[in-house]
Structures are given as C-alpha cells and as structure tokens.
C-alpha cells in the first residue's frame, strides 16, 4: 500500500481536550533520534532487525503484559530502520470489560468480518465501538492537535495522566532505552516526540493495518527514508 500522508501522518486534526485515556484504537509512530537507522535494514522488501530492533519488537509486546488497559497485536506493529508504527488499543477495565469499547460520540461497531485481514479470524475486540469519542479535559490533549507530533514535557511541568496513551508511550520508550543501555551500551534512541492518530472506523483500521503490513515493501517511498526530500515529517520537531 502506498504511503498516504493524509492518513498515515495526519498532523493538524487533533481534538483539543481529547481524553487519551478513553477506550479506543490509536495509530502511533515513534522516530529514532535524528532519524538514524538504528533498528536494522530493509532487504528485498523485508525488515532485517538489528540487535536494538529486536529489543524494540520484544518490548512492544511485553508492554501490554504489564498494563491491563492496553492490548497490542503482533501483526499491528512494524519496526522500520528509523521508526516504528503500531496500533494501540485502550480497553475499559472498569466495568465494561474488554469485549466492548464505549468511546461514545460518532462511531461504528466493528464486527468480525474484515477486522483482522491477515488471519481471517475474529479480533478479540470485535464488536467494539470505534468513533470520535467524548471530549474530555485530559491535560495531555489540551491545547494540542490530533495527529500532531508532541513531546513529553520536562519533569515537573505537568503530571502525565495514568493509563493514557502518552503514559504507555513513555513507558515503552523507557523500557527500550533501559534494556539497550544495559545490553548494548546505547542510550540515545528516540526522538522525544511521537505521532498519534485516533482510528475512527473499521475502514480506516483496515487501511492503516495494510499500511503497517506493507511498510517494508515501500521503504524507498517512505517520507522518513534517508533519501526523501525535505518534508515536515523528516525535520526536527522538538
């Protein structure tokens, strides 16, 4: 699937005040420090992971094991030479349960058909409602835009909301950095920003899933490829 900047790197649609603890599906992108190719190389359309890339892949899946509100799936994540893409599911663990995502607002019910195109099976969260959600007053969303790159604030400037998307991303990055420093003596890994996009429909989910799945095949066309012309996605966003 060809890179579509309107979907895969949307930058100017973030909802002011959106509560990023709300159950739902979120497409996220994290980039390496100075966009260095730390995680491996693409050979004949397939990603060959470096030792650091293998740590990134392992820590992504492990992150869900220690967070009850997070669901991650191996085929909804890809490690690229200088960035990663993944879909993060936040589920309601206080009453509603993991079989339904009640985000309110405009949305649609995601059924079993077509949700998991790779294996043809039923997604563990099929039947959830995916939509625009309820606008809250979460500090992480206030004054920002959906899809924008945004950086964790310096320590002491604000308190990151527990069980939010931002909290998950911070924890994942920290776990990768900790292991990399301990095992590989590497500590400069991540650009301190990340990109997020709220997935609003089954069709959008399927489109994004296909993009993740085929990303290595289209590495030469990627706006984060080292040979890409200057664009707003391969410039510093600190």
C-alpha positions as CSV (number, residue, x, y, z in Angstrom):
1,X,0.0,0.0,0.0
2,X,1.4,3.4,-1.0
3,X,2.1,5.9,1.7
4,X,-0.8,8.3,2.3
5,X,0.2,11.3,4.3
6,X,-3.5,12.3,4.9
7,X,-4.0,9.1,6.9
8,X,-0.6,7.9,8.0
9,X,0.9,11.2,9.1
10,X,-2.0,13.5,9.7
11,X,-0.8,16.5,11.6
12,X,-3.5,19.1,12.0
13,X,-6.7,17.4,13.2
14,X,-6.1,16.7,16.9
15,X,-9.1,17.4,19.0
16,X,-8.5,20.0,21.7
17,X,-9.1,18.5,25.1
18,X,-9.4,14.9,23.9
19,X,-9.1,12.4,26.7
20,X,-6.4,9.9,25.7
21,X,-7.4,7.5,28.5
22,X,-10.6,6.8,26.6
23,X,-11.0,3.3,25.2
24,X,-10.3,3.1,21.5
25,X,-7.8,2.3,18.8
26,X,-4.8,4.6,18.3
27,X,-2.3,4.6,15.4
28,X,1.1,5.7,16.7
29,X,4.5,6.4,15.1
30,X,7.8,6.8,17.0
31,X,11.0,8.0,15.3
32,X,14.6,7.4,16.2
33,X,17.0,10.2,17.4
34,X,18.0,12.3,14.4
35,X,16.2,9.6,12.3
36,X,19.2,7.4,12.4
37,X,18.8,3.8,11.1
38,X,19.2,2.1,14.4
39,X,16.7,-0.7,14.2
40,X,18.0,-2.6,11.1
41,X,17.8,-2.5,7.3
42,X,15.2,-3.4,4.7
43,X,16.5,-6.2,2.3
44,X,14.3,-7.2,-0.7
45,X,11.2,-5.7,1.0
46,X,11.8,-7.4,4.3
47,X,12.9,-5.9,7.5
48,X,16.2,-7.3,9.0
49,X,16.3,-6.3,12.6
50,X,19.4,-5.2,14.4
51,X,20.0,-6.2,18.0
52,X,18.4,-3.0,19.0
53,X,15.4,-3.6,16.7
54,X,14.8,-6.9,18.3
55,X,14.7,-5.3,21.7
56,X,12.2,-2.7,20.4
57,X,10.0,-5.5,19.0
58,X,10.2,-7.6,22.2
59,X,9.5,-4.6,24.5
60,X,6.4,-3.5,22.4
61,X,4.6,-6.8,23.1
62,X,5.9,-7.0,26.7
63,X,4.4,-3.6,27.3
64,X,0.9,-5.0,27.1
65,X,1.7,-7.7,29.6
66,X,2.3,-5.2,32.4
67,X,-0.6,-2.8,31.5
68,X,-4.1,-4.2,31.9
69,X,-5.7,-1.4,29.9
70,X,-3.5,-2.0,26.8
71,X,-4.0,-4.5,24.1
72,X,-1.3,-5.0,21.4
73,X,-1.1,-7.4,18.5
74,X,2.0,-8.6,16.7
75,X,0.6,-8.0,13.2
76,X,-0.4,-4.5,14.1
77,X,3.2,-3.4,14.7
78,X,6.2,-2.9,12.5
79,X,9.8,-1.9,13.2
80,X,11.4,0.1,10.4
81,X,15.1,1.2,10.2
82,X,14.4,4.6,11.9
83,X,10.8,4.4,13.2
84,X,8.1,2.2,14.4
85,X,4.4,2.1,13.6
86,X,1.8,0.4,15.8
87,X,-1.9,0.3,16.8
88,X,-2.6,0.7,20.5
89,X,-5.9,-0.5,21.9
90,X,-7.0,1.0,25.1
91,X,-9.8,-1.0,26.8
92,X,-12.2,-0.4,29.6
93,X,-11.1,-2.4,32.6
94,X,-13.6,-0.9,35.0
95,X,-17.0,-2.3,34.4
96,X,-17.5,-2.5,30.6
97,X,-14.8,-5.2,30.1
98,X,-12.5,-5.9,27.2
99,X,-15.2,-7.1,24.7
100,X,-16.7,-3.6,24.2
101,X,-15.1,-0.2,23.7
102,X,-17.5,2.5,24.6
103,X,-16.0,5.7,23.4
104,X,-19.3,7.5,22.7
105,X,-19.8,10.1,20.1
106,X,-19.8,9.4,16.4
107,X,-18.6,5.9,15.6
108,X,-19.4,2.5,14.3
109,X,-19.5,-1.1,15.6
110,X,-16.6,-3.2,14.3
111,X,-17.7,-6.7,13.5
112,X,-15.7,-9.8,12.9
113,X,-15.6,-9.6,9.1
114,X,-12.5,-7.8,7.8
115,X,-11.2,-6.6,11.1
116,X,-8.2,-9.0,11.1
117,X,-7.4,-9.4,7.3
118,X,-4.2,-11.4,7.9
119,X,-5.6,-14.4,9.7
120,X,-9.2,-14.1,8.8
121,X,-10.3,-14.7,12.4
122,X,-12.3,-12.7,14.9
123,X,-10.4,-9.8,16.6
124,X,-10.5,-10.2,20.4
125,X,-12.2,-6.8,20.5
126,X,-14.6,-7.2,17.6
127,X,-17.9,-5.6,18.4
128,X,-16.2,-2.6,20.0
129,X,-17.4,0.9,19.1
130,X,-14.8,3.0,17.4
131,X,-15.5,6.6,16.9
132,X,-14.7,10.2,17.6
133,X,-15.1,9.7,21.3
134,X,-16.0,12.0,24.1
135,X,-14.1,15.3,24.5
136,X,-12.7,15.5,28.0
137,X,-10.2,17.7,29.8
138,X,-7.2,15.5,29.8
139,X,-4.1,17.7,30.2
140,X,-2.2,15.7,27.6
141,X,-4.7,16.6,24.9
142,X,-5.5,20.2,25.9
143,X,-4.3,22.8,23.5
144,X,-2.9,20.3,21.1
145,X,-4.0,18.9,17.7
146,X,-4.8,15.4,16.8
147,X,-2.1,13.7,14.8
148,X,0.5,16.3,15.7
149,X,3.9,15.4,16.9
150,X,4.1,16.3,20.6
151,X,6.8,15.9,23.1
152,X,6.7,14.8,26.8
153,X,7.0,17.8,28.9
154,X,10.1,18.3,31.1
155,X,9.8,16.7,34.5
156,X,7.9,18.9,36.9
157,X,6.0,20.9,34.4
158,X,2.9,18.6,34.5
159,X,1.8,15.2,35.6
160,X,1.3,12.7,32.9
161,X,-2.1,11.1,33.1
162,X,-2.0,7.5,34.3
163,X,-3.3,4.8,31.9
164,X,-3.3,7.2,29.0
165,X,-1.7,6.8,25.5
166,X,1.0,9.2,26.5
167,X,1.8,7.2,29.6
168,X,2.0,4.0,27.6
169,X,4.3,5.5,25.0
170,X,6.6,7.0,27.7
171,X,6.8,3.6,29.4
172,X,7.5,1.7,26.2
173,X,10.3,4.1,25.2
174,X,11.8,4.0,28.7
175,X,11.8,0.1,28.7
176,X,13.6,0.0,25.4
177,X,16.2,2.6,26.4
178,X,16.8,0.8,29.7
179,X,17.5,-2.6,28.0
180,X,19.5,-1.0,25.2
181,X,21.7,0.8,27.7
182,X,22.2,-2.3,29.8
183,X,22.7,-4.8,26.9
184,X,24.1,-2.8,24.1
185,X,25.5,0.3,25.8
186,X,23.2,2.5,23.7
187,X,21.2,5.3,25.3
188,X,20.3,7.8,22.5
189,X,17.5,6.1,20.8
190,X,14.3,8.1,20.4
191,X,13.2,11.4,19.1
192,X,11.3,12.8,22.0
193,X,8.2,13.4,20.0
194,X,5.6,10.9,18.8
195,X,2.7,10.9,16.4
196,X,-0.8,9.6,17.1
197,X,-4.0,9.3,15.2
198,X,-7.4,8.2,16.5
199,X,-8.8,5.4,14.4
200,X,-12.5,6.2,13.8
201,X,-13.9,3.4,11.7
202,X,-13.4,-0.2,10.5
203,X,-12.4,1.0,7.0
204,X,-9.7,3.3,8.5
205,X,-8.4,0.5,10.7
206,X,-8.1,-1.8,7.7
207,X,-6.3,0.8,5.7
208,X,-3.9,1.5,8.5
209,X,-3.4,-2.2,9.1
210,X,-2.5,-2.7,5.4
211,X,-0.1,0.2,5.6
212,X,1.7,-1.3,8.6
213,X,1.8,-4.7,7.0
214,X,3.3,-3.5,3.7
215,X,5.6,-0.7,5.1
216,X,8.9,-2.6,4.4
217,X,7.9,-3.1,0.8
218,X,7.5,0.6,0.3
219,X,10.5,1.7,2.4
220,X,12.1,3.6,-0.6
221,X,8.9,5.7,-0.8
222,X,8.7,6.5,2.9
223,X,8.9,10.1,3.9
224,X,11.3,9.0,6.7
225,X,13.7,7.3,4.2
226,X,17.1,9.0,4.3
227,X,16.8,9.8,0.6
228,X,13.4,11.5,1.0
229,X,13.2,15.2,0.0
230,X,12.9,17.5,3.0
231,X,9.3,17.4,4.3
232,X,7.6,18.2,7.5
233,X,7.9,14.6,8.8
234,X,11.7,14.3,8.4
235,X,12.6,17.5,10.0
236,X,13.3,18.1,13.7
237,X,10.1,18.5,15.7
238,X,11.5,19.2,19.2
